[in-house]
Structures are given as C-alpha cells and as structure tokens.
Amino acid sequence: MRDFLIRPIRYHAVAKYLSKILIILAVLQLAPIAVSVIYQEFSLTVIYIILTPFIFTIGYFGDKKLPEVDLDIKEALVLASFIYFILSLIMATVWTFAGLPFLDALFEAMSAATTTGLSTLPIESLSRTMLFTRSFVQWIGGLSIVVLTISVLIGPGTTACRLFTVSIGETRVSPSAIKATKILWRAYAIITAACMLAFYLSGMDIFQAICQAMATISTGGFATEKQSFSAFSSAAIIFCSLFMVIGATNLNMFHPLNKVHLNVFKDTQWRVLILCIAVLMFIFFLGMIEIYTWKEAIYKSFFQTVSAQSTSGFSTMDFAQAPALSKLSAIFSMSIGGSIGSTAGGIKIYRLLIFIKLLHILVIRILQPKEVITHLRVNNIALSREDIEAAIVSITLFFLTVFISATFFVAAGYNFLDSLFEVVSATGTVGLSTGICGPDLSEHLKMILFFDMWMGRLEIFPFLILIYPRTWVKRRM
C-alpha cells in the first residue's frame, strides 16, 4: 500500500492510453457535426471541423509514437479521472468559440460528462446542436468513454481489466473485460433505442425523443425543454419513470442479451432500490400534501422520488417551492442513489447495505459470546475486511465533501437546507435544483459545484489520487 502511494505514475503510460481515448473522442464528434448540418447551424459545423482533426491527430500520433505498456491500478485511476476533464474541455472549447462564457461552457460540459444535469445556462439560448451535444455527452459518459475505448482500441490483458474495474467497478458479465464491455454497450444501446421509441410514441418529436432517451438511460437529466418533463405528456412521464429505474439498475442484470437468465428480482440491490423509492416517496408525499391535492401530490411525489433516487434529475415541479419535508426526502434519495454497476450516482445501494449490515453485526455482537464469528454478507457473498473498509471510507468521503461544500453556500447567504440540496445534487450527480444553480450564481460557487460533480462521478477516492502530489512527483530522499 505504501509503495502504491509514494510511487509516481509513468507519464508515457498514461499518455499512451489517453491518446487512444482522444481518437475515440474525435470520432464521436461526428454525431454533433451531423446534427449541426441537419439543422443548418453551420457556425458550429465549422468549429467542429477545425477542432476534430486536431484532436484526432494528437491522439493518432501519441498512440503510434508511445510504446505499448500495461497500466498499473494507480495509472488506471488517474486516466479514468482525467478523462472527464478532457471530455469537458473539448465540449467547452467548442461552445466558447460559439460565443458562450468559458466558465459556463466548462460547467455545462462537466455536468454533461458526469451525467449530472445541473445548468447555469438559460436553455432557450441553446441551439439544437448544443441541446443534442449535452444529451449525447451524458449518454457516452453514463457507461464511460473509457469502457468504449476498451471495447474498440485496447486488446485483451491487464490494462483492459484494470480500466474496466476503475470505470464500472467489479460488475462483470464475462470473464473477459473486452467481451464484457461489448455486452454492456450492446445492452446500453438496445435499452436506449427502446426508450427512444417509447418517447416517440408518447408524443415527442424525433429530436426530443433521441435527446431525452440518451439523458434518461444515462441517468443524466438534461432535458430539451425549459420545463423539463412537465412539458411532455403523461405517457412520456410514465415511460421516463420506468427507464430511470432501469438506468439505476446494475448493468449485470442485462446480461440476458447474452442469453443468460434474468435475475433482477432476486438481486438484493434492486429490491432495496424499489423499497427506497416506496418509503421516500411516502415521505415526499407527506410534504407535498400541504400544497397540492392528494392526486397531484401522489403524481409529483412518484416521479420526483424516482428521478432523485435514480439520480436522473428530471423534474415536473419547481423545487424552490417544495416543502422542507419533500426537499429532505429528495436529499436522502439523491444521497443513496442507485445500484453499484449502474449509471446512477450517490453513495450506491450496495454500500448502504454494507453500512446497515455492519451496524446490525455490531449490535448483535453485544449479545453474543466473543468466540462467535459473524460474517458480513451481501447477496450471500461474504465480504472481506478491505471491502467493508472501502465502503465505509467511500460513504464518509461523500458526506464530508457534501458538508464542506455546503458550508460555502451557507456563508454566501443561502439557507442550509437549500445549500445541502444543491451540493448533494451535484456530488450525487443528480441535477435537481432549488434555483441556486443558475446564470447568477457566483463564480467561486460554480467552481465548487464543478469539482463536486467531478468528484461525485469518480466516487471521490480516484480524484484524491489524481491530486495527490506523490502521484506525479517522486519524493526526494
């Protein structure tokens, strides 16, 4: 462990795989280029046509000139962390040349790349290409651009396994990381296509259906309309609720596309996900009944709880007007998030289960003889001490980040509950807002939310490795 912390990364190793990722990112720019041509937004077309070959050239020559090496786990963590900033910088560069302030463009880009959905831009000022790009970047960020790179440009081996683990976690639908990424992307694409069709049949036009579907399955939450999902039909809202739950489900559950039995109903995480939605929806409803009729309160409570729990961030109401109890319920939902191995954020249900079972064991040990050994199990799998410690550290870092960040908002004059709501939304990569996050938000608070989104998507620890001085420089003896 000590050697892991003090040994600096090999720059050429990280640069080699970063070059491969740049090639993929350059190819992905073809999608917004096509949209800009279709909607005759040619100023954006020109910017993309100038920037894309530049990105591709850097990636191509870096890949050709640098030697093939296997990444160690620290280098994989740095690469997976750094790529969100690179993706955001590319998107922000295009939008800055298109006339947007750089900080707002960078904030919007990080919000898209991390599948958060917070925005400081008036949506009516965005072109069709920009609206598409936000949703598209959320979609590729949902399953991770690193995973896409593994499936296309990285061969079998240690590096592929390590990159897969730091990007997706221990979720594995195949012994081979290469095969696993292809299975996951196939499932991801098929589910997205089904969501697009459902939205189109519910009354959206084709552009709206494509954008909303990509933002839904990635649990990103960028909508094409200022009113978010309240601008769409009841059928669209019902379909959205269903697909948000799917987006928050462990991707391993979609292995049936590879002819394996579906066992989602036997998965502990999925059952707890549904239980959390039911309980927190009831608490949300108790607040909403104060200002709405019971039918409307149920309707809004269900959608908003699913949106918060899945960390999608779509809305059918103004959270600035929500009762305190409903805001508090949403804060709990956003903090917990979805299943590990899903596109959702938050601390994840798997870690919540570990925490609850650890508390249970600590209590029953008081009543048991000291000789009795009790194992902590999740899904009938006994967890090691390292697994338990990692979960507790991850939960601790999440809430430590939240409370430190919220302090800055309270100091700026915002009330504590709204400050907590906004910061949890950013760190949990949700995107719901009480109205604090907007064009008038001060620059230093925008930067706090910017780093909250980045750290939240990485689940904190990889970001700490990224900024740790010994990651980059060897300690002098």
C-alpha positions in Angstrom: 0.0 0.0 0.0 2.9 2.4 0.9 4.5 1.7 -2.5 1.2 2.4 -4.2 1.0 5.9 -2.6 4.6 7.1 -3.0 5.4 5.7 -6.5 4.7 8.3 -9.2 2.8 7.3 -12.3 4.6 6.7 -15.6 3.7 9.7 -17.8 4.2 7.9 -21.0 1.9 5.0 -19.9 -1.0 7.4 -19.1 -0.3 9.4 -22.3 -0.5 6.2 -24.4 -4.0 5.4 -23.3 -5.1 9.0 -23.2 -4.1 9.1 -26.9 -6.4 6.1 -27.6 -9.2 7.9 -25.8 -8.7 11.1 -27.8 -9.1 9.1 -31.0 -12.5 7.8 -29.8 -13.5 11.3 -28.7 -12.6 12.7 -32.1 -14.7 10.1 -33.9 -17.6 10.8 -31.6 -17.6 14.5 -32.7 -19.1 13.2 -36.0 -22.5 13.0 -34.2 -22.8 16.7 -33.3 -21.3 17.6 -36.7 -24.1 15.7 -38.4 -26.8 17.4 -36.2 -25.3 20.9 -36.9 -25.6 20.2 -40.6 -29.1 18.8 -40.4 -30.3 21.9 -38.5 -28.1 24.2 -40.6 -26.1 25.6 -37.7 -23.1 25.9 -39.8 -21.0 28.1 -37.5 -20.9 25.1 -35.1 -20.1 22.8 -38.0 -17.0 24.9 -38.9 -15.8 24.9 -35.3 -16.2 21.1 -35.1 -14.5 20.5 -38.5 -11.5 22.6 -37.3 -11.2 21.1 -33.8 -11.9 17.4 -34.6 -8.9 16.7 -36.9 -6.7 18.4 -34.3 -7.9 16.1 -31.6 -7.6 13.1 -33.8 -4.1 14.0 -34.9 -2.8 14.3 -31.3 -4.4 11.0 -30.4 -3.2 9.2 -33.5 0.5 10.2 -33.2 0.5 9.8 -29.5 -0.8 6.2 -29.9 1.8 5.5 -32.7 4.8 7.0 -31.0 4.4 5.9 -27.4 5.3 2.3 -26.5 2.7 -0.3 -25.5 2.7 -0.8 -21.7 0.3 -2.2 -19.1 -1.2 0.3 -16.8 -1.0 -0.3 -13.0 -4.1 0.4 -10.9 -2.9 3.9 -9.9 -2.3 4.9 -13.5 -5.7 3.5 -14.5 -7.3 5.6 -11.7 -5.6 8.7 -12.9 -6.6 8.1 -16.5 -10.3 7.4 -15.6 -10.3 10.6 -13.5 -8.6 12.8 -16.0 -10.7 11.9 -19.0 -13.8 13.6 -17.6 -11.9 16.9 -17.6 -10.6 16.3 -21.1 -14.1 15.5 -22.4 -15.4 18.6 -20.7 -12.6 20.8 -22.1 -13.3 19.7 -25.6 -17.0 20.4 -25.3 -16.4 23.7 -23.6 -13.9 24.8 -26.3 -16.5 24.4 -29.0 -19.1 26.2 -27.0 -16.7 29.1 -26.1 -15.9 29.6 -29.8 -19.6 29.6 -30.4 -20.0 32.6 -28.1 -20.6 31.2 -24.6 -18.6 32.4 -21.5 -15.8 29.8 -20.9 -16.7 29.1 -17.3 -20.3 28.5 -18.0 -19.4 26.3 -21.0 -17.0 24.3 -18.9 -19.5 23.9 -16.1 -22.2 22.7 -18.6 -19.7 20.3 -20.1 -18.6 18.8 -16.8 -22.3 18.5 -15.9 -22.9 16.6 -19.1 -19.8 14.4 -18.9 -20.5 13.4 -15.3 -24.2 12.8 -16.1 -25.3 15.4 -13.5 -27.6 17.8 -15.3 -27.1 21.0 -13.4 -27.0 24.0 -15.6 -26.1 27.7 -15.4 -27.3 28.5 -18.9 -30.8 29.6 -20.0 -31.9 26.6 -22.0 -33.8 28.8 -24.5 -30.4 30.3 -25.6 -29.1 26.9 -26.7 -29.1 25.7 -30.3 -30.4 22.3 -31.4 -26.8 21.1 -31.8 -25.9 22.2 -28.2 -29.0 20.5 -26.8 -28.1 17.3 -28.6 -24.5 17.5 -27.6 -25.5 17.8 -23.9 -27.6 14.7 -24.0 -25.1 12.8 -26.2 -22.2 13.6 -23.9 -24.3 12.4 -21.0 -25.0 9.2 -22.8 -21.4 8.3 -23.6 -20.4 9.5 -20.0 -23.1 7.2 -18.5 -21.4 4.0 -19.3 -18.0 5.7 -19.5 -15.9 6.7 -22.5 -13.1 4.6 -21.0 -15.3 1.5 -21.4 -16.0 2.4 -25.0 -12.3 2.7 -25.7 -11.6 -0.7 -24.1 -14.1 -2.3 -26.5 -12.7 -0.6 -29.6 -8.9 0.1 -29.3 -7.5 -1.8 -26.3 -6.6 -5.5 -26.6 -7.1 -8.2 -24.0 -4.8 -8.0 -21.0 -4.2 -6.5 -17.6 -4.8 -2.9 -18.7 -8.2 -3.7 -20.1 -9.2 -5.4 -16.8 -7.9 -2.5 -14.7 -9.6 0.2 -16.7 -12.8 -1.8 -16.7 -12.7 -2.1 -12.9 -12.0 1.5 -12.2 -14.7 2.7 -14.6 -17.5 0.2 -13.9 -16.5 -1.5 -10.7 -16.4 -5.2 -10.1 -19.5 -5.7 -12.2 -18.5 -8.4 -14.7 -20.8 -10.1 -17.2 -17.9 -12.0 -18.8 -14.5 -13.3 -17.7 -13.0 -11.1 -20.4 -13.1 -7.3 -19.9 -13.2 -6.8 -23.7 -16.2 -9.1 -24.1 -17.8 -7.6 -21.0 -17.6 -4.0 -22.4 -19.1 -5.1 -25.7 -22.0 -6.9 -23.9 -22.7 -3.8 -21.8 -22.6 -1.4 -24.7 -24.9 -3.6 -26.7 -27.4 -3.7 -23.8 -27.0 0.0 -23.2 -27.7 0.8 -26.9 -30.7 -1.5 -27.1 -32.3 -0.1 -24.0 -31.7 3.4 -25.2 -33.3 2.6 -28.6 -36.4 1.2 -26.7 -36.6 4.3 -24.7 -36.4 6.5 -27.8 -39.3 4.5 -29.4 -41.4 4.8 -26.2 -40.9 8.6 -26.0 -41.7 9.0 -29.7 -44.9 7.0 -29.4 -45.8 9.2 -26.3 -45.9 12.3 -28.5 -42.3 13.6 -28.6 -40.8 14.6 -32.0 -37.8 12.5 -33.1 -35.3 15.1 -31.9 -36.9 15.3 -28.4 -37.2 11.5 -28.2 -33.5 11.0 -29.0 -32.2 13.6 -26.6 -34.5 12.6 -23.7 -33.8 8.9 -24.2 -30.0 9.4 -24.0 -30.3 11.6 -20.9 -32.7 9.1 -19.3 -30.8 5.9 -19.7 -27.5 7.6 -18.6 -29.5 9.0 -15.6 -28.2 12.4 -16.8 -31.3 14.5 -16.7 -30.6 17.2 -19.4 -34.0 17.9 -21.0 -34.5 19.8 -24.2 -37.3 22.0 -22.7 -37.1 24.6 -20.0 -40.0 22.9 -18.1 -38.1 19.6 -18.1 -40.6 16.7 -18.2 -43.6 18.8 -17.3 -43.5 19.9 -20.9 -44.4 16.4 -22.1 -47.4 14.0 -21.9 -48.4 11.8 -19.0 -47.4 8.8 -21.1 -43.9 10.2 -21.6 -43.6 10.8 -17.8 -44.6 7.2 -17.1 -42.2 5.8 -19.6 -39.5 8.1 -18.2 -40.1 6.7 -14.7 -39.7 3.1 -15.9 -36.5 3.8 -17.8 -35.0 5.8 -15.0 -35.4 2.8 -12.8 -33.7 0.7 -15.5 -30.8 3.2 -15.6 -30.4 2.9 -11.9 -30.2 -1.0 -12.0 -27.0 -2.9 -12.0 -25.9 -3.4 -15.6 -25.1 -7.0 -14.8 -28.9 -7.6 -14.8 -29.0 -7.0 -18.5 -26.7 -10.0 -19.3 -29.8 -11.8 -20.7 -28.9 -10.1 -24.0 -26.1 -12.6 -24.0 -28.5 -15.5 -23.4 -28.2 -15.7 -19.6 -31.2 -15.9 -17.2 -32.5 -12.6 -16.0 -32.4 -12.5 -12.2 -33.2 -8.8 -11.4 -35.9 -9.7 -9.0 -33.5 -11.8 -6.9 -30.9 -9.1 -6.7 -30.8 -7.5 -3.2 -29.7 -4.1 -4.6 -32.7 -3.9 -6.9 -35.2 -4.9 -4.2 -33.7 -2.2 -1.8 -33.9 0.3 -4.7 -37.6 -0.3 -5.0 -38.1 -0.2 -1.2 -36.2 3.1 -1.0 -38.4 4.6 -3.7 -41.6 3.5 -1.9 -40.5 4.7 1.5 -39.0 8.0 0.4 -41.9 8.6 -2.0 -44.3 8.4 1.0 -42.2 10.9 3.0 -42.1 13.2 -0.1 -45.9 12.9 -0.4 -46.4 13.9 3.3 -44.7 17.2 2.4 -46.5 17.7 -0.9 -50.0 17.1 0.5 -49.6 20.5 2.3 -49.8 22.4 -1.0 -51.3 20.1 -3.6 -54.4 17.9 -3.9 -53.7 14.3 -2.9 -53.9 13.1 -6.6 -51.4 15.7 -7.8 -49.2 15.1 -4.7 -49.0 11.4 -5.5 -48.3 12.1 -9.1 -45.5 14.5 -8.4 -44.1 12.6 -5.5 -43.7 9.4 -7.5 -41.9 11.0 -10.5 -39.6 13.2 -8.4 -38.7 10.4 -6.0 -37.8 8.1 -8.9 -35.9 10.9 -10.5 -33.9 11.7 -7.3 -33.3 8.0 -6.4 -32.1 7.1 -9.9 -30.0 10.4 -9.9 -31.6 11.3 -13.2 -32.6 14.8 -12.2 -35.7 15.3 -14.4 -38.4 17.4 -12.9 -42.1 18.1 -13.2 -42.1 20.8 -10.5 -40.2 23.8 -9.1 -38.2 22.6 -6.2 -37.7 26.1 -4.9 -41.4 25.9 -3.9 -41.2 22.4 -2.5 -42.0 21.9 1.3 -39.0 21.3 3.6 -40.0 17.7 4.2 -40.1 16.9 0.5 -36.7 18.5 0.0 -35.3 16.5 2.8 -36.8 13.3 1.3 -35.2 14.2 -2.0 -31.8 14.8 -0.3 -31.9 11.2 1.1 -32.9 9.8 -2.3 -30.1 11.7 -4.1 -27.5 10.7 -1.4 -28.4 6.9 -1.7 -28.6 6.8 -5.5 -28.9 3.6 -7.5 -27.2 0.2 -7.7 -23.5 -0.2 -8.0 -22.6 -1.1 -11.6 -25.4 1.2 -12.9 -25.2 4.6 -14.5 -26.6 6.2 -11.3 -24.6 8.3 -8.8 -24.9 8.7 -5.0 -23.2 6.5 -2.4 -24.9 3.5 -4.1 -27.3 1.0 -2.5 -24.5 -1.7 -2.2 -22.6 0.5 0.2 -25.7 1.4 2.1 -26.4 -2.4 2.6 -22.8 -2.9 3.9 -23.2 0.0 6.3 -26.6 -1.2 7.6 -25.4 -4.8 8.0 -22.3 -3.7 9.7 -24.4 -1.8 12.3 -26.5 -4.9 12.7 -23.5 -7.1 13.4 -22.0 -4.6 15.9 -25.3 -4.7 17.8 -25.8 -8.4 17.9 -22.2 -9.0 18.9 -23.0 -7.3 22.2 -25.4 -10.2 22.9 -23.2 -13.0 21.5 -20.3 -14.8 23.1 -16.9 -13.3 22.0 -16.0 -16.6 20.3 -18.8 -16.3 17.8 -17.6 -15.1 14.3 -20.2 -13.3 12.2 -19.5 -12.7 8.6 -21.0 -9.7 6.7 -22.7 -10.9 3.6 -24.4 -9.2 0.7 -26.3 -11.3 -1.9 -25.0 -14.3 0.2 -21.4 -13.3 -0.6 -19.1 -12.9 2.5 -17.2 -9.6 2.2 -13.6 -9.1 3.2 -12.4 -6.5 5.7 -11.0 -4.5 2.7 -14.4 -4.4 1.0 -16.1 -3.2 4.2 -13.4 -0.5 4.8 -13.6 0.7 1.2 -17.4 1.1 1.5 -17.2 3.0 4.8 -14.5 5.3 3.5 -16.4 6.0 0.4 -19.6 6.9 2.3 -17.5 9.1 4.7 -15.8 10.9 1.9 -19.1 11.6 0.2 -20.7 13.2 3.2 -17.5 15.1 4.1 -17.4 16.6 0.6 -21.1 17.5 0.9 -20.9 19.3 4.2 -17.7 21.1 3.4 -19.1 22.3 0.1 -22.5 23.3 1.7 -20.6 25.5 4.2 -19.5 27.8 1.3 -23.1 28.2 0.2 -24.4 29.0 3.7 -21.5 31.5 4.0 -22.7 33.1 0.8 -26.2 33.7 2.3 -28.2 30.7 1.2 -30.2 28.8 3.7 -28.8 25.5 4.9 -31.4 23.1 3.5 -31.3 24.6 0.0 -27.5 24.6 0.2 -27.4 21.0 1.2 -29.9 20.1 -1.5 -27.8 21.8 -4.2 -24.5 20.2 -3.1 -25.9 16.7 -2.7 -27.4 17.1 -6.1 -24.0 17.9 -7.6 -22.0 15.3 -5.6 -24.6 12.6 -6.3 -24.6 13.6 -10.0 -28.3 14.2 -9.9 -29.1 17.7 -11.4 -32.2 18.7 -9.4 -32.0 22.3 -8.2 -33.8 24.6 -5.8 -32.9 27.5 -8.1 -29.5 28.3 -6.6 -27.6 26.9 -9.6 -28.3 29.4 -12.4 -26.7 32.1 -14.5 -26.4 34.5 -11.5 -24.5 32.0 -9.3 -21.1 33.5 -8.3 -18.0 32.1 -10.0 -16.5 30.5 -6.8 -19.7 28.6 -6.1 -19.9 27.4 -9.7 -16.4 26.1 -9.3 -17.3 24.3 -6.0 -20.2 22.6 -7.8 -17.9 21.9 -10.8 -15.5 19.9 -8.5 -18.4 18.3 -6.6 -19.7 16.9 -9.9 -16.3 15.7 -10.9 -15.5 14.1 -7.6 -19.0 12.6 -7.3 -18.8 10.9 -10.6 -15.4 9.4 -9.6 -16.7 8.5 -6.2 -14.1 10.8 -4.5 -11.2 8.4 -3.9 -9.8 8.4 -7.5 -10.0 12.2 -7.5 -7.9 12.2 -4.4 -5.3 10.0 -6.1 -5.3 12.4 -9.0 -4.5 15.5 -6.9 -2.1 13.7 -4.5 1.4 15.1 -5.1 3.2 11.7 -4.9 1.0 10.6 -7.9 3.0 13.0 -10.1 6.4 13.6 -8.4 8.8 11.2 -6.7 9.6 12.1 -3.2 13.1 13.3 -2.7 15.1 11.3 -0.2 
